[in-house]
Amino acid sequence: MSVATEARRRSRTASRLGVPVLRGHGLFITGNLIDSVGNGMLLPLGLLYFTDVQGLPLGQVGVAMSAGQAIALPVTFLAGRLMDRVGPKRVVVWANILSAAGFALFLLAGELWHVVGVYLLVQAGINMYFTAQRTLIIHVTEPEERRSWFAFTGSLRNIGLAAGSAAAAGALTVFGKGSLWWMIAVDAATYLLAAACFAALTTTPPEPKDASPSALVTRADNSRRYLLLVAVNIPYVLAQAILAVLIALYTTRALGLPASAASVLFVINTVIISGCSTVVTAHVAPKVPRRAVVAGYLIMTMAMGAFALPALPRLAFTAWAALVVAIALFSVAEILLGPALSELSVSLTPEAAGGFTQGLYQFSWAIGMVAAPALFALLLEAGPLLPWGVEAAACLIAVFAAPALKAPNRHRRRKPR
């Protein structure tokens, strides 16, 4: 078989799978994957390290972790301003270096104020990374492949998180809690490796089209539309927090299922997202992003109903079937919402990919992740149906708001010189 024939066959296969053209993007792909492995390896185990290895009190460590993450909230806006000055690539590089430093300092943290400090550094790095990462994507890819790249990087993130979590679980199983020290050292090194991959990228900023004559009126309208996007994104942020915060508590405390139930649901979610994101985005999802958002939120609403079903009177016997259906619907909704919202976040207005707007968009993620644990814990304590009802109502509000997110096509790729 000739090289040309083999290349055409690979291209057809990639097209069927919805995978964007990967040639020339090896460093970008590797950087994204390594960053996700680092997140998956240690972030879920930080609490275990500080309590079981460093011997700090559980309740106080939890408060210290939350305090550090809360203090890091304004970093999204600082990162946005920095991105306008030096570009997204450098911000992503510095973000990974900052996270590496934070994790490395875990090894020296022996007091509660140290915990606040290291989580401030780690969360600051994470906030910086995600503030700039979406804009970096449009600096290294073609406009017509933008949403497929958002879907592909979402798949990479799930694969990386799963690989990191599996590696951590394996190390704990074989070597015990003493392996946490070595995992921290390895984790810090992975962030440095990701920084090196991103630093070696060649980027080409998109070139904006000419401004409209009614620029002042347009700017006010654009600001309102972008604020609407930030509001529409919040139910999706809360849905993401459901996986990390609510499902384990709900399945064990409200439904009386074993602790492994949450792990089974996480595995199903990871498999669906990793295996189907690019295909669904390329061949099933509506091509207009705001319509994909509407479809995603409608499916997410159905998922909330399925999650709530076993908590209804005399329906506890449906628990496993309902939960499997719910997590499948949830995963499909994620696939529709994630790439479409990310695409809108960089294309909704001419200024969308800029520092302030990306900082604002990422702030909705940061504040949602900080608020979600307390919100869902309080709702679940008040009643097992309340968390799902509140999230379903938020999704329905987003369904009616999303049609207003009409994004003009205001960017085209600048030809490399």
Steps between C-alpha positions, in 0.01 A plus 500: 500500500640842401565776752237721332235226518580432864476874579159523329374198693616653827335830407167324429522311829574820691205670329263218597622518859462878503867545588660825377821500296764406758810525280730772632324521838696238692636739761160657560333161540776373730485812716123470546523130582783537751328789676187285541699203631646729765154615605365147516796365692500727802213748532259238642768382747607831652268461797629146564863618486461781752295294745660153483859588410544843658263428790291818479135505623248405229248782555765770520677372188172521307450860609861586412467345153180692431656823628799465266276429202271793585792744530610392150168604340617845378790335315267442205486877437872549564573219255272668246686829523829314474375311193425828323860609560699185424257266322334174611803276443714662767212507748444124450872437549517708817179338627658155481817624670291653779308174551829309504631731772180460701510121491873492576438711811256234622814318614590787737149583620454392861268766641151617410613835365737309273199310364329831420814617320558191287137479394509869413794429266349185349158657445657818364684287244180315408306826465775651284513190280130488423475876453753479214452146366189570289667799333815295445291247305395764247865608471618154394205362298290592200161676548300228324635239743451705816214305657654164407817609681300597807338155490834328444675683784201414721554134417871534570420655835275212601758245386774683691290532816411131486862397440623719785234370738575139401872552555436650842261221597751239385783658697288521814391138462852364449713730715251648747459860614877547516497519119323835519836672557638361175178573311528864599855521369400329172195722468706818530731365229207429265390865520852612411497262202164640387643853530792400276260360236292819494810722495616332178173572313482725196186715518317718246245745643169530311447828319179690589282639225450872463294668770139594438420872448266484801782378724374659821152352470648166394739495796213547748297229329802268496556551871140408578520190284824388661358548849206287389746230389668508842158457664404218261828324582428482875258202485770311308758588766266375772437182299876437488514545877225240539745232389760604755276597790147363491487155344706319765295653784167442325559136407624401846295715737172549314481173306696271731725365222860390559780755468611331177182623326645847448819351354298291252313811385826695464642222282192499275522877465871491418457226237213682325673840502838364392363273229210700356576873530656552160253278312190658656637852457585439134198300383211535747521836680331800337755699301382830646649514852203667671273221370744241638475680834119480492510129415761435767302670774180318404681167532664615825152577637392145420814370670409687818156339493655154463738564790206604719277205407627246761445752781128516428268297726493124417747539210820409682511171306576697181825635646760326283304521175408864559856598591650333193247672273561828683879489464466408131269798438729717712801398289324572170396840634864567596613414149252745350554779751875500560629566145210731409537720809878509453457602136258775598740617771759593235270600212184659640637853468804656333659537844404149615848349478655794685630501852216670687223293341689173548572598860130569553400169339752306709386683814157339452677164513711588801219648709266215406750235609559680830128546572373162378611279793318712758197552273447133418574383854236736640246402234559127553466543876164673446374218277636249244292645215600863549848498338366342181196727492708817540747393230217398265335841546832675427543292183150589378568870555815460291297328225286812461797738525735322258329602170616858568863386476537575131870513425623703203792352310747781560834318487703347225841344515793726419731346244839406652781720379 
